[in-house]
């Protein structure tokens, strides 16, 4: 019985020391812990809802989310670095924010292409 009381006393000391350390942690840490737990709970609820969902609607929703994120990356050019090889060819085809500003900065009446230099063209001899 004596050994049990010593063990419980040691556990009580450890618990109180741990509680004091936890109280000294900044508020931002506890906010981050709360956000993390909220995200975990939301993920479980969403996961259960998805498994009850029609697979066609699920496919449409996933496609729309991926398309919105992808087009945002193409327009803003803020994709993650590992996605640049995939986004780069698409960005040449679709409009981007930088291309719009470049077009708007040109003076009216000017063309994007250079005018042809007529002195270099071959002309047929006149008779």
C-alpha positions in Angstrom: 0.0 0.0 0.0 2.9 2.3 0.8 4.3 1.9 -2.7 0.9 2.8 -4.3 0.7 6.0 -2.4 4.3 7.0 -3.5 3.4 6.3 -7.1 0.2 8.3 -6.9 2.1 11.2 -5.3 4.7 11.1 -8.1 2.0 11.1 -10.7 0.4 14.0 -9.0 3.6 16.0 -9.1 4.2 15.2 -12.8 0.6 16.2 -13.6 0.9 19.5 -11.8 4.2 20.3 -13.5 2.7 19.5 -16.9 -0.3 21.7 -16.1 1.9 24.6 -15.2 3.8 24.2 -18.5 0.6 24.1 -20.5 -0.7 27.3 -18.8 2.5 29.1 -19.9 1.9 28.4 -23.6 0.8 31.4 -25.7 -2.8 31.9 -26.7 -1.9 31.6 -30.4 -0.9 28.0 -29.8 -4.3 27.1 -28.3 -6.1 28.9 -31.2 -4.0 26.7 -33.6 -4.9 23.6 -31.6 -8.6 24.5 -31.7 -8.5 25.1 -35.5 -6.7 21.8 -36.0 -9.3 19.9 -34.0 -12.1 21.7 -35.9 -10.6 20.8 -39.2 -10.3 17.1 -38.2 -13.9 17.0 -37.0 -15.1 18.7 -40.2 -13.1 16.3 -42.3 -14.7 13.3 -40.6 -18.2 14.8 -41.1 -17.5 15.6 -44.7 -16.0 12.1 -45.3 -19.2 10.4 -43.9 -21.4 12.7 -46.0 -19.4 11.9 -49.2 -19.8 8.2 -48.7 -23.6 8.6 -48.7 -23.5 10.8 -51.8 -24.3 9.9 -55.5 -21.0 9.2 -57.2 -22.0 11.3 -60.3 -22.7 14.4 -58.2 -19.4 13.8 -56.3 -17.5 13.6 -59.6 -19.1 16.9 -60.8 -18.3 18.7 -57.6 -14.7 17.5 -57.6 -14.3 18.5 -61.3 -15.7 22.0 -60.6 -13.4 22.5 -57.6 -10.3 21.3 -59.5 -11.3 23.5 -62.5 -11.8 26.6 -60.4 -8.5 26.1 -58.6 -6.7 25.3 -61.9 -8.0 28.4 -63.7 -7.1 30.6 -60.8 -3.6 29.2 -60.9 -3.4 29.9 -64.6 -4.8 33.4 -64.4 -2.8 34.5 -61.3 0.3 32.3 -62.0 0.5 31.5 -58.3 0.6 27.7 -58.7 2.8 25.6 -56.4 6.3 25.1 -57.7 5.8 21.4 -58.4 2.8 22.1 -60.6 4.6 24.7 -62.9 5.5 22.0 -65.6 1.8 21.2 -65.9 0.5 24.8 -65.7 3.1 26.4 -68.0 1.7 24.9 -71.4 -1.8 25.8 -70.3 -0.9 29.3 -69.4 0.3 30.0 -72.9 -3.2 29.1 -74.2 -5.5 30.7 -71.6 -5.4 34.4 -70.6 -3.4 35.5 -67.6 -3.4 38.6 -65.4 0.0 39.8 -66.7 -1.0 39.5 -70.4 -4.1 41.6 -69.8 -2.1 44.5 -68.2 0.5 44.3 -71.1 -2.3 44.6 -73.7 -3.9 47.5 -71.8 -0.7 49.5 -71.7 -0.3 49.7 -75.5 -1.3 52.9 -77.2 -4.5 52.8 -79.2 -4.1 52.1 -82.9 -0.9 50.1 -82.4 -0.7 46.5 -83.4 1.0 43.7 -81.6 2.7 42.6 -84.8 5.5 44.6 -86.4 4.6 46.1 -89.8 6.2 44.5 -92.8 9.3 46.0 -94.2 8.5 46.6 -97.9 12.1 47.2 -98.9 13.0 43.5 -98.2 10.2 42.1 -100.3 11.0 40.7 -103.7 9.1 42.4 -106.5 8.6 41.3 -110.1 10.4 43.4 -112.7 8.1 45.8 -114.4 7.9 45.8 -118.3 
